[in-house]
Amino acid sequence: MSTHHVIAEGTDGPDFSSLPEDCISRVLSLTTPRDACRSAAASSEFSRLSRSDAVWERFLPSDHGEMLSRSVDPVVGPSTESKRELYLRICRPIVIDGGKMSFALERSSGKKCYMVSARELLIIWGDNPNSWRWFSMPGSRFREVAELLNVYWLEIHGKFNTRNLSPRTNYAAYLIYKLAHHTHGLDSPTQETMVKVGTHVSRRSVRLQPLNESKQRREDPRNQEVIKRLWESLTRQGHKLPDLKELRRAGQERDDGWMEAMLGEFYNADGDDGEMDMCLMELKGGHLKGGLIIQGIELKPKQ
């Protein structure tokens, strides 16, 4: 088709309305869910086509039917709703595999997100009722969450197969948790985290519990400049020290009322790295810790 056929007379740009509908739908399907929704504002025709099954079928993962079949609770199927409605439904977490994990799509990109439940994690002393307790908690995706009662040795491990993730995507793993009113011992020292995918290892230091008032005074900004200069001096002398920013990282509150702390990040090329390892631990403090409530570990695209 020559250019003049799609340039409306008296306009400065192309008149896409003269293109065949299947061509417009094809173009929209090659964008992202966010862009397809935005295109609806261009014209009434774009609004109609941007909602078509031809567009949203491309945004659904090829294995979405299998994922729906693994759901604990029935999910409205493709035969009773449009592909767009189905996509938006899967953007809300669906508990699968008998409650072992949840699955969802990131709304703006269609990338896969998973959360591994606390029951599927390896929690050291997790089967000791004096150290951890398991109970049902409103607002959790899963039947049970784990609450840390009292331990000196905090260590949590999780595994996940990278072939289940979206390819060619930057991902991060997050501990999803809450703090009980009686939380203690998690403010200092910081917890060490690691995510290992193939030969790639991502390490971080996080602080699950905000510093209490006395410790905040010790970390007064007036003292931080002195600490910073000392840190820089030791680094120049060849000492291997963690970045100060790493030491100050803390969990962030989410819209669902839970907290999340990044354990590490990685690039998932084609999912060929197999099983990945994730962990959080604090073994050096030598003091009792308690009050940590764990829902699971979430894997989602890194913004």
Salt bridges, closest charged atoms under 4 A:
GLU21 OE2 - ARG48 NH2 2.48
ASP35 OD1 - ARG38 NH1 3.94
GLU57 OE1 - LYS83 NZ 3.19
ASP63 OD2 - LYS112 NZ 2.93
GLU66 OE2 - ARG70 NH1 3.53
ASP97 OD2 - ARG70 NH2 2.69
GLU144 OE1 - ARG119 NE 2.76
GLU147 OE1 - ARG133 NE 2.69
GLU147 OE2 - HIS182 NE2 2.95
GLU155 OE2 - HIS157 NE2 2.63
ASP187 OD1 - LYS215 NZ 3.12
GLU213 OE2 - ARG217 NH1 3.45
GLU219 OE2 - ARG207 NH2 3.71
ASP220 OD1 - ARG222 NE 2.96
GLU225 OE2 - ARG229 NH1 3.83
GLU246 OE1 - ARG249 NH1 2.47
ASP256 OD2 - ARG254 NH2 2.96
GLU260 OE1 - ARG254 NH1 2.89
GLU260 OE1 - LYS300 NZ 2.89
GLU265 OE1 - LYS302 NZ 3.74
ASP270 OD1 - ARG168 NH1 3.23
ASP277 OD1 - LYS159 NZ 2.27
GLU282 OE1 - LYS289 NZ 2.93
GLU298 OE2 - ARG141 NH2 3.50
GLU298 OE1 - ARG254 NH1 2.73
